[in-house]
Amino acid sequence: MLVGPPLDFSFKKATNIKDLANQRPQTIRTVKAPTRTSKDRFATSTIWLSNNLLKSMEGLENLVRAVLEDPTSLSWLDLSFNDINEIGDDIAKFPNLKILYLHGNNISNINDILKLRKLCNMRALTLHGNPVETLSYYRGYIINVMPQLVNLDFSRITKSEKRQALPTGFFKVIEPALQTYNLLKKMSSEMKVLEKPQLRNLLLSHVKFHFFGMIAFAGGCTLLYKFLGADVRKRKYEAFYKTYDPDASFKKMCESGYMDSCGTPRARS
């Protein structure tokens, strides 16, 4: 795991995560920025995105891949004090995440926590200051869904809390969410089996197909014209000129009197 100062994109007034990829990290709180590698990425496992105007976590994976030397090493992510209303699916792409700060946001669906279940290395999570905190079973629900946690909302989870009976209405809340979660998981695995559509060079492949098809069509039309048109006409011309006598034809035209140049014009009535 890469060790270095946090990559601090806090207080940038960013409204979406992708805007932060081209921002320069701050060093006011961290004293210095992490080392920049030869690939123009940072050698650290910590990203701070707090105190911005983010409304969603969309684009998180792309940002992490763009700024971290080793994206899988991300262990601490701070998204506190934004306006995020939903935990994004991208969060599951970082299995080594240990600390996740989401306090001071606008998350209201307790079942969003299910998206964090796969993060087996997570030890600290914050969600206080979100509408979800007002639920009576809030803390007990999270502790039971994520038994790997050690700290919740900057408060250590005690052994007695882990031994406590499940909060009232726990299964009534979690069962529909688990069914949806399992259904989405099944759909995702089934989609992986499907053959991926060709997108790269799709237009080029179609152009090649139609280009050679056009050549074949044009060649076919040319051959049809040759054998059914030009050759037939040629044979008719050959047959005509085999018996054609130009002198006899000229004499006949002169005798008809229609050509004054022949000598004796035809009497006109």
Salt bridges, closest charged atoms under 4 A:
ASP8 OD2 - ARG29 NE 3.40
ASP40 OD1 - ARG36 NH1 2.65
GLU61 OE2 - ARG65 NE 3.13
GLU61 OE1 - LYS93 NZ 2.96
ASP83 OD2 - LYS55 NZ 3.17
GLU86 OE2 - LYS115 NZ 3.04
ASP89 OD1 - LYS115 NZ 3.57
ASP153 OD1 - HIS128 ND1 3.18
GLU161 OE2 - ARG139 NE 2.61
ASP231 OD2 - LYS226 NZ 3.29
ASP260 OD1 - ARG268 NH2 3.96
